[in-house]
Amino acid sequence: MTLAPMEGVVDVYMRDILTRIGGFDLCVSEFVRVSQNLFPASVFYNYCPELKQGGKTAAGVPVHVQIMGGEVQVMAENAAFVAELGAPGIDINFGCPAKTVNRHDAGATLLQWPERLHNIVSAVRRAVPDTVPISAKMRLGFSEKTLAMENALAIAEAGVAKLTIHARTKLEGYRPPAHWEYLRPIVEQLDIPVVANGEIWTPDDYRNCRKISGAEHVMVGRGVIARPSLGREIAASRGNSSQQIMFDWIGILEVIAEYHQLIKAMNNPPRQAGRLKQWIKLLARNYEEAGPLFMAIRRFDSPDEILREVELTQERVFRAA
């Protein structure tokens, strides 16, 4: 199972804590927007510090570097350089729905031209040693799903080792439902692994997604942010680990405290506070107690103030037990 690349959410610290909780065998970095130049190593190290540690998280899970752009030669040159830096794999983003990205000839906007997808992937594949796998992520289309199969075939025939498909169009954004049923014909047509992505919030969603899509593998993003034990719960359901259950509220508070320790490395208190508030707010989908906690800390600019509120919450829970 793959941990999804979520810009501004799944950074090196979130990858660290979620892969230590368990259930993932691969991560993909936040996208590096490749435009007109060959970036220096510092840019790739910023997005994927794991490159300095053999391309793996502290838990030993590989991190593939994701690049995004519409210029064939520039994409190829940057991919070759990322491989030189030791990336265990390179992923190409054809799925980002952000307006700013799509206005600049990148992400999901390229799904309107299958031949461009093929050209970009082919160039990247030629530029990178055969020992480094190339993958790609796409959506079902830009405004419609009519090109889904053609796009998938164009990418596959260009030489990717696997293809992840977010089961919505660009215009559908993140609105439910995810259209898993559109993946089945693609899974049956392609002779490479197809990874299903979208609306997997629970182990039941995972089972339904696999049943409907026919995909053997999944990528999980928002679901595991809102339910940090989801990866290991899914792994347990597949018989890949001992039985694991969802964290209780005390367990979640402990995870938040661990995350606070990790993000101290940012050396940017307002940003650290923002990441903590963002996560606590997302946790409210599964933990009703996260709502009041978020309301208590929403105006804090100091991560230590937020940690103190977390600790006070822990004390109240223990007293009530």
JOJO-V464931 format. One line per field, one symbol per residue. ss: DSSP state (~ for helix, > for strand, _ for the rest). psi: psi as a letter, one per 40 degrees, with the letter a starting at -180 (. if undefined). Layout:
ss=???
psi=???
This chain:
ss=_>>________~~~~~~~~~~____>>>___>>_______~~~~~~~_~~~~~__>_____>>>>>>>___~~~~~~~~~~~~~____>>>>>>____~~~~____~~~~~~_~~~~~~~~~~~~~~_____>>>>>>>>>______~~~~~~~~~~____>>>>>>>>___________~~~~~~~~~___>>>>>_____~~~~~~~~~~~___>>>>_~~~~~___~~~~~~~~___________~~~~~~~~~~~~~~~~~~__~~~~~~~~~~~~~~~_____~~~~~~~~~_____~~~~~~~~~~~~~~~~~~_
psi=ihhihhhedgaddddddddddieieiihiiihhhceihiidddddddgdedefefiideehihihhihiehdddddddddddddeeheihihhfehehddddeffiaedeeegdddddddddddddehidehihiihiieacdiededddddddddeeeidihhhhfiiddebehiihgddedddddddieihhhiihfgdidddddddddddehdiihhcddddegdeddddddddeeeiihiiiiiddddddddddddddededfgdddddddddddddddedehdddddddddedehehddddddddddddddddde.
